[in-house]
Amino acid sequence: MPHPATLGFSTLGCPGATTQDIIRIADQSGCRAVELRAADEEPFSVALGPAERRRIADEFRDAGIELISVASYVRVADGTISDEACLAGLRAHSALAHDLGAAAVRVFPGAAEPGPAADDRAIRRLRAAAPTSPVLLLLETHDSHRTARDVARVLKQVDHPSVGAIWDVLHTWLAGENPDESAALLRPWLRLVQLKDVPGRHDRTPVLPGEGTVPLEEILTALQTIGYHGQLSLELETRWHPGGPPLLDALRHLRKLLTVLPADPGS
């Protein structure tokens, strides 16, 4: 399990934040890693020109901030878009991540419904993009493939070192998957774990980590069990739920939760 100092955060929790805003949050929270949300309404999108990309990369590097990923909205299993359009989106976001100094691009499954056809689209497109991608491509447990079992089924077939998984713990929990099962299934591909908490299955308003019903302690213990030492990130969904807690408060609560966990098994 990473030390709490390696905890990061998503800019979903600070909508519209500039580079300097994000650096201030990182300094105040003690978190030195960030997921940059890449959406048209945010400062970090594929529309950025070369000079802006260099400036942003320099500012984060000089501040000692690691960019975990560029969180794209490319949907690799979506049957309403062509392979060509999907691959163009993957190339554009991979180039953005590379230029900004991020290690990976987050992608969604995004199919209208799960099933073999959706799997085949995701597998075909990830296989096509992976060999030339300058960064990792990370498929998130989300929407049509919300369980670890769904994502593992796809990644096993993709079978490429540049393609991995993001475990969004909310979605596997909402789907009824046990944390131990989720962790074990994703273990070969797991590169990032997004942590969050909510009041209940029918209320997704963010709450302070540990004060909701998502079994965060069970999830963190499951990560210890599989020997996970990758990145943890708080994904506070402030963009969609502005009435939730402030990002800094949530980060401080999560850091406290991490510090009271038992040591890694066998350590």
N, C-alpha and C positions, 0 to 999 in steps of 0.2 A: 504494500500500500504506500503510495507517495506520502511524503511528509506534508503537513498542512501548508508549508511554504510554497509547494508546487501547485496549489489550488489556483485555478483560473476562473474567468467569467466570460459570458457571452454579452455582446453589445445589444442583444435583445432586451437586456435589463436597463439599458440607458439609451433609449431611442434618440437618434439625431446627434449623438455625442461626436465631437470632433476628436482628432488625434490627441490634442492637449487635454481635453476633458477626460478621455480614457486613461491617459497617463496619470492624471490627478487621482482618479479612482484607484488605479493600481497602487500608487504611492500611499494613499490613505488606508487601503485595505491590506497592504502587504502582499497582494497577489501580483505575480509577475508574468502571467500568461493570459492571452485574450483570444476569444473567437470573434472574428469580425463578420457581422451580418452584412451580406452583399445583396442589397435590394435597391431599387431605383430611388426610393425616398431617403436612403441613407448616404452618408459621405463616402462610402466605400463600395463602389459598383464598377462594373466592367466599362462604364462610360469614362472613367478616369483616364486622362492622357499620360504619356510617358513621364513628363516632368512632375506631375502630381504624385504619380506612383513612387518615383525616386524620393520625393520629399517625405512622403508618409513612411516609407521603409526606413529612411535615415532617422526620422524622429523616434520611431519605435526602437530601433536598434540602439540609438544613443541613450535612450531612457532605460535600456536593459529589459525591454518587454519582449517576451517570446510570443509570436503569433501562432497559435495552435492551428487555426484553420480559417479559411474563408467559407462562410456558411452560405452556400448558394441555394437556389430554389429550382435547380435542374431536377427533373423527374425522369429517372432512367427507365421506369416501367410503364410510363404513360403511353397509352395507345392512341391518344388524340394528336400526338405529334410524330413526325417522321424520324427515322434514324438519323437522317442528315441534320435536322434541326436540333435533336438532342445532342449529337456529337459536337455540333458547333457551339452549343452552350457549355459543354464540358471543356472544350478547348479554350473558350474565352475566360472561363472562371479559373481554369488551371493556370493560364498565363497571368491573370491578375494575382493569384496566390503567389506564384513564383516571383513576380515583380515586387510584391509587397514584403516578401521574405517569409510567407506563411508556409507551413509544412504540408498542408493538405487542403482539399476542397470537400466540404460536406455536400452530399447529394441525397435526395429523397427517392423513395420508390415511386409513389404518386400515381399508381394505376387506379382506374375507376373501380376495379374489383380485383381481389387476389385470384390466383389460379395459374395453371401452366403457361398460358399465353403471356401473362404479366411477368412471370419468372423468365421466360425466354427472351423477352425484350430487354429486361435488365441485364441478363447474362451477356447477350449479344453486344449491347452497347458498351458495357464496362470492359468486356474483352477487347473491343475495337479501340477504346480510348486509352487503356492502360499502358500499352507499350511505348507510347510517345508522350505520356503525361509527365511534366517536370516535377509534379508533386503527387502525394498520395490521393487516391479517390476513396472517400469513406462513406459507405452506405449506412444511413441512420435507421434504427428501428422506429418506424413512423407509418402513418396512414395505412396503405394496403398491405404493408409488410411490417406490422407493428410489433411482432414477437421476435425474440432472438431466433426461434426456430425458422421463421420465415426468411430472415436475413442470412442465417447460416446456410440454408438450403441454396440460396443464390450464390453466395461467396464460394461455397465448395465447388460449384460448377465453373465459376469464373477462374479460380485457381491462378491468381497472378499476385506477385509480391507487392505491387503498387496499389492493390485494392484491399481495403480493410473495412472495419465496422465502427460505428458509433453506437453506444448503448444509451439511448434516451430512456431513463429508468421509468418515467411516467407512463410511457406507452406500453411497455411490457407488463407493468403492473395493472394498467387498465384492461389489458387483454387477459388477465388472470394467470400470467406465467409466474412461477415461483422464482425468486431471485437466484437461488442456487442453480436452477435449471438454466436461467438466462445467462449467468456468468459462465457456466460450463460450456454451453453451446457456442458462445461468442469467443471463447478463449483463444482459438488459433488466429483470429483476425482483429481482436479488440485493440483499438488505438486511442479511444477517447470515451469517457463516461460523463454524460450530462446529468447532473443532479438537480432535483427540484422537489417541492412539496406543495400539496394542495389540501383543502379541507376534506374532500371526499371524491368519490368517483363521478358524481354529478355536479361538482363545483370545482372548476379548474382555476379559480382565482389564486394567485400565488400567496403562500404564507411563509413565515420564517422557517427555515429548515429544521425539522425535528418537532414542529408544532402542528403538523398536519397528519395525514393518514398514509402517505407513501412510506413504506418500511425502509427508511434510509439506513438504519443500523444493520438490518439484515442484508441489505444490498452491499454495504461496505464490508461486512464480514464475509460475504460471498466472494468479493473481490480479493480479500486477503487469502481466502482458501485456494483460489486458482493462481495465487502468486502474481497478481496484477501490480505492475509498478509504472503504469502509464499515467496519462494526464487525467485529472478530474476538473470539471468545469461546472460552475453554477449557471444554469440557464433560467434566469428569472424572466417570465414572460410579460414584462412590463408593457411592451408594445401593444399586446392584445388585452392586457388587464391592468390599466394604469392605477387601479385602486389598491394594488398590492404593496408590500413593504418596500422601503428604499433599498437599493442594491447594496449599499455599504452595510446596512444593518443585517441583511440576509447573508452577506459574505462573512461577517463577524460571527454570526450564529453557526454557520457551517464550519468555520475553522474551529470553534469550540467543540462541536460534535466530533470532528476528526481527532482532536487531541485526547479525547476520553476513550477512544477505542482501544481494545487490548492490542498488544504487539502482534506482529505477524506470527502465524503458527510455525513453530519450529525455530523461531529466531532466538 
